[in-house]
Amino acid sequence: MDTYGLRATMTWTVPPRLVQGYPVSTWIAFAVPSGGHGVSLQIAQVGWIEIDPGEPHVFWEWGTSSSDSHRLLGRAVQLGLPLKVEIERANDGGVTFYADDVVLGTAYVPWTPTAAGAFAETHVVSEYLPGSRSQPEVISGFDEKAGGRWVPYAGQVFTTSSQFHVTLSADNAVRIWDDRQ
């Protein structure tokens, strides 16, 4: 993969609905997808996560297997305020995570990514993604670093549930919402 960085700005005004103990999150990531079920244990990601209702935080996470997974939480994230996130990787496996132009941390991942993108996730069917049709979560300025320069991300848009919607507009902004909101 010749992408060495991802950056985006995430903004939402309609909060997700959580089930206690199961997080809802949105992030950008490098990964090696696992076959068949779409889950990746080889991942390096940065974004926001809400684990306890009403308490979203910046998070960054990386791992190589179920027994080698690391998640760190940063500052609280405010509803309606943009969160600028970035992740950069080096040929030697080094990864640097950023939020609002501040380095959150670094990690080493001994794998080469085969996929990159932006994602939103729930864990149980009674949880809702953030955003409604009239006020979707927006991932704007979604760029990838290829050949040493930043260019608009050119990836696929898909969903895993009929109530989740994702669109990509001409200005390269991703809009995400849950029909139930």
C-alpha positions as CSV (number, residue, x, y, z in Angstrom):
1,M,0.0,0.0,0.0
2,D,1.4,3.3,-1.0
3,T,-0.7,5.4,1.4
4,Y,1.4,6.7,4.3
5,G,-1.1,9.1,6.0
6,L,-4.8,9.7,6.6
7,R,-6.4,12.8,7.9
8,A,-10.0,14.0,8.4
9,T,-12.2,16.3,10.5
10,M,-15.1,14.6,12.2
11,T,-18.2,16.6,13.4
12,W,-21.5,15.3,14.8
13,T,-24.4,17.1,16.5
14,V,-26.7,14.1,17.1
15,P,-25.2,11.8,19.7
16,P,-25.1,8.0,19.3
17,R,-27.3,5.8,21.4
18,L,-25.3,3.3,23.5
19,V,-25.8,0.1,25.4
20,Q,-23.8,0.2,28.6
21,G,-20.5,-1.6,28.1
22,Y,-20.5,-1.5,24.3
23,P,-18.8,1.5,22.6
24,V,-19.8,3.5,19.5
25,S,-17.0,5.1,17.6
26,T,-15.8,6.8,14.4
27,W,-12.2,6.7,13.3
28,I,-9.7,6.6,10.4
29,A,-7.4,3.6,10.2
30,F,-4.8,1.5,8.5
31,A,-5.5,-2.2,8.7
32,V,-5.1,-5.8,7.4
33,P,-8.7,-7.0,7.3
34,S,-9.4,-10.5,8.5
35,G,-11.1,-12.8,6.1
36,G,-14.8,-13.3,6.1
37,H,-16.1,-11.1,8.9
38,G,-14.6,-7.7,8.2
39,V,-13.0,-7.3,11.7
40,S,-9.3,-6.5,11.8
41,L,-7.0,-7.3,14.6
42,Q,-4.1,-5.8,12.7
43,I,-5.2,-2.2,12.9
44,A,-3.9,1.3,13.8
45,Q,-6.7,3.9,14.2
46,V,-7.5,7.3,15.7
47,G,-10.9,9.0,16.2
48,W,-13.5,9.4,18.9
49,I,-15.2,6.7,21.0
50,E,-18.1,6.8,23.5
51,I,-17.9,3.9,26.0
52,D,-20.1,5.4,28.7
53,P,-23.2,7.4,27.6
54,G,-22.5,11.1,27.4
55,E,-18.7,10.7,27.6
56,P,-17.1,10.7,24.2
57,H,-13.3,10.8,24.1
58,V,-10.5,10.9,21.6
59,F,-9.0,7.4,21.2
60,W,-6.1,5.8,19.4
61,E,-5.6,2.1,19.1
62,W,-3.3,-0.4,17.5
63,G,-2.7,-4.1,17.6
64,T,-1.6,-7.3,15.9
65,S,-3.9,-9.9,17.5
66,S,-6.5,-10.4,20.1
67,S,-3.8,-10.8,22.7
68,D,-1.8,-7.7,21.4
69,S,-4.2,-4.8,21.3
70,H,-3.7,-1.4,22.8
71,R,-6.3,1.4,23.3
72,L,-5.6,4.8,24.9
73,L,-8.2,7.5,25.7
74,G,-7.4,11.2,25.4
75,R,-9.4,14.3,26.2
76,A,-13.1,14.6,26.1
77,V,-14.7,15.4,22.8
78,Q,-17.5,18.0,22.6
79,L,-20.7,17.4,20.6
80,G,-20.9,19.7,17.6
81,L,-17.2,20.7,17.7
82,P,-14.9,19.5,14.9
83,L,-12.3,16.9,15.8
84,K,-9.3,16.9,13.4
85,V,-7.5,13.5,13.4
86,E,-4.5,12.2,11.5
87,I,-2.5,9.0,11.4
88,E,0.9,8.6,9.6
89,R,2.9,5.5,9.1
90,A,6.6,4.9,8.2
91,N,8.2,2.1,6.2
92,D,9.7,0.7,9.4
93,G,6.3,0.1,11.1
94,G,6.2,3.3,13.1
95,V,2.8,4.9,13.4
96,T,2.1,8.4,14.8
97,F,-1.4,9.4,16.0
98,Y,-2.7,13.1,16.1
99,A,-5.8,14.9,17.3
100,D,-6.2,18.7,16.6
101,D,-2.5,18.8,15.4
102,V,-1.2,17.5,18.7
103,V,0.7,14.2,18.8
104,L,-1.2,11.7,20.9
105,G,1.4,9.0,20.8
106,T,3.4,6.6,18.6
107,A,3.4,2.9,18.2
108,Y,5.1,0.1,16.2
109,V,3.1,-2.3,14.1
110,P,5.0,-5.2,12.5
111,W,2.6,-5.5,9.6
112,T,2.0,-3.7,6.3
113,P,-1.5,-2.4,5.8
114,T,-3.6,-3.6,2.9
115,A,-6.6,-1.3,3.6
116,A,-7.2,2.2,4.8
117,G,-10.4,4.2,5.4
118,A,-12.9,6.0,7.7
119,F,-15.3,3.9,9.8
120,A,-18.2,4.2,12.2
121,E,-19.2,1.3,14.4
122,T,-21.8,0.0,16.8
123,H,-21.6,-3.4,18.6
124,V,-25.2,-4.4,19.2
125,V,-28.4,-3.8,17.1
126,S,-30.0,-1.6,19.7
127,E,-27.1,1.0,19.5
128,Y,-27.5,3.9,17.1
129,L,-24.8,5.6,15.1
130,P,-24.4,9.3,15.6
131,G,-26.2,11.5,13.1
132,S,-29.7,11.7,11.6
133,R,-30.8,12.3,8.0
134,S,-31.1,16.1,8.7
135,Q,-28.0,16.3,10.8
136,P,-25.5,13.6,9.8
137,E,-22.1,13.0,11.2
138,V,-19.7,14.6,8.7
139,I,-16.2,13.5,8.0
140,S,-14.7,16.3,5.9
141,G,-11.3,17.0,4.5
142,F,-10.7,13.3,4.2
143,D,-7.3,13.0,2.6
144,E,-4.6,10.4,2.1
145,K,-0.9,10.9,1.8
146,A,0.5,9.2,-1.3
147,G,3.7,9.9,-3.0
148,G,4.6,12.4,-0.2
149,R,1.6,14.7,-0.8
150,W,-1.9,15.0,0.5
151,V,-4.7,14.2,-2.0
152,P,-8.5,13.5,-1.5
153,Y,-9.2,10.0,-0.3
154,A,-10.5,7.7,-3.1
155,G,-12.1,4.7,-1.4
156,Q,-15.3,2.7,-1.3
157,V,-18.5,3.6,0.5
158,F,-20.5,0.8,2.0
159,T,-22.7,0.0,5.1
160,T,-23.3,-3.2,7.1
161,S,-27.0,-2.5,8.0
162,S,-30.0,-1.1,6.2
163,Q,-30.6,1.6,8.9
164,F,-27.0,2.9,8.5
165,H,-26.4,5.4,5.6
166,V,-23.1,6.7,4.2
167,T,-22.8,9.1,1.3
168,L,-19.8,10.7,-0.3
169,S,-20.4,14.2,-1.7
170,A,-18.6,16.1,-4.5
171,D,-16.6,18.0,-1.9
172,N,-15.2,14.7,-0.6
173,A,-17.2,14.8,2.6
174,V,-18.5,11.6,4.1
175,R,-21.9,11.8,5.7
176,I,-23.1,9.1,8.1
177,W,-26.5,8.7,9.8
178,D,-28.8,6.2,11.4
179,D,-32.4,6.1,10.1
180,R,-33.6,5.5,13.7
181,Q,-32.3,9.0,14.9
